[in-house]
Amino acid sequence: MKLPILTLAAGLACNAFAGGSARADADDAKWVAQCVKVTKDEGQTVEVITVYCTCMNNKMSSNETRSIT
């Protein structure tokens, strides 16, 4: 199964480029929580999914109104 491995690699790579942390506001937290909820059955730990979702959220414009998943 390639998706979980790809998800892990993408999350870790993005985390490395982001310096491991990013300031999140309430809207970011909402989007990340929604992404984690939708992605939880992909076979990764909550930590990996959270890193992945945070990374995807950080890559999106603040004007985006669609889901990050």
Backbone as JSON Lines, residues from 0, in Angstrom:
{"i":0,"aa":"M","n":[0.85,-1.17,0.0],"ca":[0.0,0.0,0.0],"c":[0.9,1.24,0.0]}
{"i":1,"aa":"K","n":[0.81,2.04,-1.03],"ca":[1.7,3.18,-1.19],"c":[1.21,4.45,-0.5]}
{"i":2,"aa":"L","n":[-0.07,4.63,-0.35],"ca":[-0.61,5.87,0.2],"c":[-0.09,6.18,1.61]}
{"i":3,"aa":"P","n":[-0.13,5.23,2.56],"ca":[0.39,5.56,3.89],"c":[1.87,5.93,3.88]}
{"i":4,"aa":"I","n":[2.66,5.25,3.07],"ca":[4.08,5.58,2.98],"c":[4.26,6.96,2.4]}
{"i":5,"aa":"L","n":[3.51,7.27,1.35],"ca":[3.57,8.59,0.73],"c":[3.13,9.66,1.72]}
{"i":6,"aa":"T","n":[2.09,9.39,2.46],"ca":[1.6,10.35,3.45],"c":[2.67,10.62,4.5]}
{"i":7,"aa":"L","n":[3.3,9.56,4.98],"ca":[4.37,9.72,5.96],"c":[5.52,10.53,5.4]}
{"i":8,"aa":"A","n":[5.95,10.2,4.21],"ca":[7.07,10.92,3.59],"c":[6.73,12.38,3.37]}
{"i":9,"aa":"A","n":[5.54,12.65,2.88],"ca":[5.13,14.04,2.63],"c":[5.05,14.82,3.93]}
{"i":10,"aa":"G","n":[4.49,14.2,4.95],"ca":[4.36,14.89,6.23],"c":[5.71,15.19,6.85]}
{"i":11,"aa":"L","n":[6.61,14.24,6.8],"ca":[7.93,14.46,7.39],"c":[8.73,15.47,6.57]}
{"i":12,"aa":"A","n":[8.65,15.4,5.26],"ca":[9.38,16.35,4.41],"c":[8.86,17.76,4.64]}
{"i":13,"aa":"C","n":[7.56,17.92,4.7],"ca":[6.99,19.24,4.91],"c":[7.36,19.76,6.29]}
{"i":14,"aa":"N","n":[7.34,18.91,7.27],"ca":[7.69,19.3,8.63],"c":[9.13,19.79,8.68]}
{"i":15,"aa":"A","n":[10.01,19.16,7.95],"ca":[11.41,19.58,7.92],"c":[11.55,20.97,7.32]}
{"i":16,"aa":"F","n":[10.81,21.24,6.25],"ca":[10.89,22.54,5.61],"c":[10.23,23.63,6.44]}
{"i":17,"aa":"A","n":[9.24,23.27,7.21],"ca":[8.53,24.25,8.03],"c":[9.22,24.51,9.36]}
{"i":18,"aa":"G","n":[10.3,23.81,9.61],"ca":[11.0,24.0,10.87],"c":[10.34,23.28,12.02]}
{"i":19,"aa":"G","n":[9.36,22.43,11.73],"ca":[8.75,21.61,12.76],"c":[7.58,22.25,13.48]}
{"i":20,"aa":"S","n":[7.37,23.52,13.28],"ca":[6.23,24.15,13.94],"c":[5.77,25.35,13.13]}
{"i":21,"aa":"A","n":[4.53,25.68,13.34],"ca":[3.97,26.85,12.66],"c":[2.91,27.45,13.57]}
{"i":22,"aa":"R","n":[2.8,28.75,13.54],"ca":[1.77,29.42,14.34],"c":[0.42,29.19,13.69]}
{"i":23,"aa":"A","n":[-0.53,28.74,14.44],"ca":[-1.85,28.45,13.9],"c":[-2.89,29.32,14.6]}
{"i":24,"aa":"D","n":[-3.83,29.83,13.81],"ca":[-4.94,30.56,14.42],"c":[-6.14,29.62,14.52]}
{"i":25,"aa":"A","n":[-7.26,30.13,14.98],"ca":[-8.44,29.29,15.19],"c":[-8.94,28.69,13.88]}
{"i":26,"aa":"D","n":[-8.87,29.44,12.79],"ca":[-9.32,28.91,11.5],"c":[-8.41,27.78,11.04]}
{"i":27,"aa":"D","n":[-7.1,27.94,11.22],"ca":[-6.16,26.88,10.86],"c":[-6.45,25.63,11.69]}
{"i":28,"aa":"A","n":[-6.68,25.81,12.97],"ca":[-6.96,24.67,13.85],"c":[-8.21,23.93,13.39]}
{"i":29,"aa":"K","n":[-9.22,24.67,12.94],"ca":[-10.46,24.05,12.45],"c":[-10.18,23.2,11.22]}
{"i":30,"aa":"W","n":[-9.41,23.74,10.27],"ca":[-9.1,23.01,9.04],"c":[-8.24,21.78,9.33]}
{"i":31,"aa":"V","n":[-7.26,21.92,10.2],"ca":[-6.4,20.79,10.54],"c":[-7.23,19.71,11.23]}
{"i":32,"aa":"A","n":[-8.1,20.07,12.14],"ca":[-8.94,19.1,12.83],"c":[-9.85,18.37,11.85]}
{"i":33,"aa":"Q","n":[-10.4,19.09,10.89],"ca":[-11.25,18.46,9.88],"c":[-10.44,17.49,9.03]}
{"i":34,"aa":"C","n":[-9.24,17.89,8.63],"ca":[-8.37,17.03,7.85],"c":[-8.01,15.76,8.62]}
{"i":35,"aa":"V","n":[-7.66,15.91,9.89],"ca":[-7.32,14.75,10.72],"c":[-8.5,13.8,10.79]}
{"i":36,"aa":"K","n":[-9.69,14.33,10.97],"ca":[-10.89,13.51,11.07],"c":[-11.13,12.72,9.78]}
{"i":37,"aa":"V","n":[-10.96,13.37,8.65],"ca":[-11.2,12.73,7.35],"c":[-10.1,11.71,7.02]}
{"i":38,"aa":"T","n":[-8.87,11.97,7.47],"ca":[-7.72,11.17,7.08],"c":[-7.36,10.09,8.1]}
{"i":39,"aa":"K","n":[-8.06,10.01,9.2],"ca":[-7.68,9.12,10.3],"c":[-7.64,7.64,9.94]}
{"i":40,"aa":"D","n":[-8.36,7.22,8.92],"ca":[-8.4,5.81,8.55],"c":[-7.37,5.43,7.48]}
{"i":41,"aa":"E","n":[-6.37,6.25,7.28],"ca":[-5.35,5.99,6.25],"c":[-4.24,5.07,6.74]}
{"i":42,"aa":"G","n":[-4.29,4.65,7.99],"ca":[-3.32,3.7,8.49],"c":[-2.08,4.31,9.11]}
{"i":43,"aa":"Q","n":[-2.12,5.6,9.42],"ca":[-0.99,6.27,10.06],"c":[-1.38,6.68,11.48]}
{"i":44,"aa":"T","n":[-0.38,7.03,12.26],"ca":[-0.65,7.49,13.62],"c":[-1.26,8.89,13.57]}
{"i":45,"aa":"V","n":[-1.9,9.28,14.65],"ca":[-2.5,10.61,14.73],"c":[-1.42,11.68,14.58]}
{"i":46,"aa":"E","n":[-0.23,11.41,15.11],"ca":[0.86,12.37,15.01],"c":[1.26,12.62,13.56]}
{"i":47,"aa":"V","n":[1.4,11.54,12.79],"ca":[1.78,11.67,11.38],"c":[0.68,12.39,10.6]}
{"i":48,"aa":"I","n":[-0.55,12.03,10.85],"ca":[-1.67,12.66,10.16],"c":[-1.74,14.15,10.5]}
{"i":49,"aa":"T","n":[-1.5,14.49,11.76],"ca":[-1.53,15.89,12.18],"c":[-0.43,16.69,11.49]}
{"i":50,"aa":"V","n":[0.76,16.12,11.4],"ca":[1.86,16.8,10.7],"c":[1.49,17.0,9.24]}
{"i":51,"aa":"Y","n":[0.96,15.96,8.6],"ca":[0.55,16.04,7.2],"c":[-0.51,17.12,7.0]}
{"i":52,"aa":"C","n":[-1.54,17.1,7.83],"ca":[-2.64,18.06,7.69],"c":[-2.17,19.49,7.97]}
{"i":53,"aa":"T","n":[-1.31,19.65,8.96],"ca":[-0.76,20.97,9.26],"c":[0.05,21.49,8.08]}
{"i":54,"aa":"C","n":[0.85,20.62,7.51],"ca":[1.65,20.99,6.34],"c":[0.75,21.41,5.18]}
{"i":55,"aa":"M","n":[-0.25,20.61,4.88],"ca":[-1.15,20.93,3.78],"c":[-1.87,22.25,4.04]}
{"i":56,"aa":"N","n":[-2.28,22.47,5.28],"ca":[-2.93,23.72,5.64],"c":[-2.0,24.91,5.43]}
{"i":57,"aa":"N","n":[-0.74,24.76,5.83],"ca":[0.22,25.85,5.7],"c":[0.53,26.18,4.24]}
{"i":58,"aa":"K","n":[0.36,25.21,3.36],"ca":[0.64,25.43,1.94],"c":[-0.53,26.12,1.22]}
{"i":59,"aa":"M","n":[-1.68,26.14,1.85],"ca":[-2.86,26.74,1.21],"c":[-2.95,28.24,1.51]}
{"i":60,"aa":"S","n":[-3.5,28.96,0.57],"ca":[-3.75,30.38,0.74],"c":[-4.79,30.59,1.83]}
{"i":61,"aa":"S","n":[-4.7,31.68,2.54],"ca":[-5.69,32.0,3.57],"c":[-7.06,32.29,2.96]}
{"i":62,"aa":"N","n":[-7.09,32.56,1.67],"ca":[-8.35,32.84,0.99],"c":[-9.07,31.6,0.51]}
{"i":63,"aa":"E","n":[-8.42,30.44,0.61],"ca":[-9.02,29.19,0.15],"c":[-10.2,28.83,1.03]}
{"i":64,"aa":"T","n":[-11.29,28.4,0.42],"ca":[-12.5,28.08,1.18],"c":[-12.87,26.6,1.1]}
{"i":65,"aa":"R","n":[-12.08,25.81,0.4],"ca":[-12.38,24.38,0.29],"c":[-11.53,23.59,1.27]}
{"i":66,"aa":"S","n":[-11.88,22.34,1.42],"ca":[-11.18,21.46,2.34],"c":[-9.72,21.25,1.92]}
{"i":67,"aa":"I","n":[-8.84,21.02,2.9],"ca":[-7.44,20.76,2.61],"c":[-7.19,19.3,2.29]}
{"i":68,"aa":"T","n":[-8.2,18.44,2.45],"ca":[-7.99,17.02,2.19],"c":[-8.3,16.67,0.75]}
